[in-house]
Amino acid sequence: MFKRPIGKEAGSVPAEVRGGDGWLAMPRPVAQAADSAQVISAAAFAQGLYYRSGLTVGRTDTTDTAVNILNAVAGLDVGEAIVFAISNQSAQILTIGAGAGVTLVGKGTVPASGFSWFLLTRTGAATVSLTGL
């Protein structure tokens, strides 16, 4: 689960790492192998990596709701973001759909046998944007 690491500059008091302090990532894959449309769970966002396989035709996986995602990624303030990756191990294109309270911006597909990076940004009390990079 997402938890702000504690950082410390020389001679300063330890504090939670905040946006702009540097890029930190410790992804733990959440795997999905079903050959059907699925929900990208809030847990996948908290872990940082969604590992998709098993598709025999193109599918659309929809994000969990913004409220569920924000509960899983606790401590994310409005305007802050985390990097999220989707790895598609299938020979089919994976399309990403937006759940309730999620706005999809930019690229919304993951290529066959490839991966895509996304930026999950908290935009309000119960809303997020998912920007395909």
C-alpha positions in Angstrom: 0.0 0.0 0.0 1.0 3.6 -0.6 2.6 5.1 2.4 4.7 8.2 2.5 8.3 7.3 3.3 10.1 9.3 5.9 12.9 11.4 4.5 15.5 13.6 6.2 17.9 16.2 4.9 21.2 16.8 6.7 20.4 18.4 10.1 16.7 18.5 9.6 13.8 16.8 11.4 12.5 13.6 9.7 9.3 14.3 7.8 7.1 12.5 5.3 8.3 12.8 1.7 6.1 15.2 -0.3 5.6 15.9 -4.0 8.8 17.3 -5.6 11.1 15.5 -3.2 12.1 13.0 -5.8 10.6 10.0 -7.6 10.2 7.0 -5.4 8.8 3.7 -6.5 8.5 0.3 -4.9 5.9 -1.4 -7.2 4.3 -4.7 -6.2 2.4 -6.2 -9.2 -1.3 -7.0 -9.0 -1.9 -9.6 -11.6 -5.1 -10.3 -13.7 -5.3 -13.1 -16.2 -9.0 -13.4 -17.0 -10.0 -13.3 -20.6 -12.8 -10.7 -19.9 -13.2 -7.1 -19.1 -12.1 -6.4 -15.5 -11.9 -3.7 -12.9 -8.4 -2.3 -12.1 -8.7 -2.5 -8.4 -7.8 0.3 -6.0 -5.2 -2.1 -4.6 -3.4 -2.1 -8.0 -3.1 1.7 -7.8 -1.7 1.5 -4.3 0.8 -1.2 -5.3 1.9 0.8 -8.5 1.7 -2.0 -11.1 -1.1 -3.8 -12.9 0.1 -6.9 -14.7 -2.5 -8.0 -17.4 -2.4 -11.2 -19.3 -4.8 -13.8 -20.8 -6.5 -11.7 -23.4 -7.5 -13.4 -26.6 -9.3 -10.3 -28.0 -9.0 -6.6 -27.2 -10.7 -5.8 -23.9 -11.5 -2.7 -21.8 -10.5 -2.8 -18.1 -12.1 0.0 -16.1 -10.6 1.7 -13.0 -12.1 1.3 -9.6 -14.0 4.3 -8.3 -12.0 7.4 -7.3 -13.3 7.1 -3.7 -11.9 3.5 -3.5 -8.6 4.5 -5.1 -8.2 7.4 -2.7 -8.9 5.2 0.3 -6.2 2.8 -1.0 -3.7 5.5 -1.7 -4.2 7.2 1.6 -2.5 10.5 2.3 -2.4 11.8 -1.3 -3.3 15.5 -1.1 -5.2 17.4 -3.8 -2.7 18.2 -6.6 -0.3 15.4 -5.7 0.2 12.4 -8.0 1.7 9.0 -8.1 3.1 7.1 -11.1 1.3 3.9 -12.1 2.2 1.3 -14.7 0.2 -1.2 -16.6 2.0 -4.1 -18.2 0.0 -5.9 -20.9 1.5 -9.4 -21.6 -1.2 -10.3 -24.1 -1.1 -10.1 -27.9 -4.1 -7.8 -27.8 -4.6 -4.1 -27.1 -5.9 -3.2 -23.6 -8.2 -0.2 -23.4 -8.5 1.6 -20.1 -12.0 2.9 -19.0 -12.7 5.4 -16.2 -14.7 4.4 -13.2 -16.9 6.8 -11.2 -15.0 10.0 -10.2 -12.1 9.2 -12.5 -11.2 11.3 -15.5 -9.1 9.7 -18.2 -6.7 12.2 -19.9 -4.5 11.5 -22.9 -3.5 8.0 -23.9 -6.1 5.4 -22.8 -4.6 2.2 -24.3 -1.8 -0.2 -23.5 -0.2 -1.8 -26.5 -0.1 -5.5 -27.1 2.9 -7.1 -25.4 3.9 -3.7 -24.0 3.3 -1.3 -21.1 2.1 2.2 -20.5 2.8 4.7 -17.7 0.0 6.7 -16.1 0.0 9.6 -13.7 -2.8 9.4 -11.1 -3.5 12.8 -9.7 -5.9 13.7 -6.9 -8.1 16.5 -8.3 -10.6 16.9 -5.5 -12.1 15.4 -2.3 -13.5 12.4 -4.3 -12.0 12.8 -7.8 -8.8 11.8 -9.6 -7.4 12.1 -13.1 -5.6 9.3 -14.8 -3.2 10.7 -17.4 -1.7 8.3 -20.0 1.9 9.3 -20.5 
